[in-house]
């Protein structure tokens, strides 16, 4: 018999990562909402300008909006080591 008020779902919620990155994690983020082809071109441009090996650049999140545009967030370190 359980003596506390916690439910099994509470343990799952405690184990999840925060939905938003915490400020001060060192990454620089930019969010764009562009038509599909323009979004691909922009992502390629950023990846070419800030290579993953030096800046840890990546597409952090993306989704298709109702109007067909792609919203995406690019994440990178501000400087290379």
VENPEWO-V452046 format. One record per helix or strand of 3 or more residues. SS is the DSSP state (@ for helix, = for strand). FROM is the first residue (numbers start at 0). LEN is the number of residues. If there is no record, write none. Layout:
SS,FROM,LEN
SS,FROM,LEN
//
This chain:
@,7,8
=,26,8
@,35,14
@,51,4
=,57,7
=,69,8
//
